[in-house]
Amino acid sequence: MRVRIARDLCVGAGQCERSAPGVFAQDDRGLSRALTGTPAADQWPGVHEAAGLCPVGAVLVAEDGAADRAAPGDRRETS
């Protein structure tokens, strides 16, 4: 599985960094970025929590080889 931040959607709420601090961080503009696209197995619960908490759906989780962007309204996974 892979994770990324849709930077065009991010509003800098910071929920992702609080949920998975080893995976996400905020840049100097306050927008989130993924520190890694392939988190370790023990980091995935926080990644999924971050995806669920993101108020604008900017945390995108995809199966390997899946589309790079979530469908409208799909805040957690792409297929």
Secondary structure, DSSP 8 states (H G I E B T S, - for coil): -EEEE-TTT-----HHHHH-TTTEEE-TTS-EEES-SS--GGGHHHHHHHHHH-TT--EEEE-TTS-SS--TT--SEE-
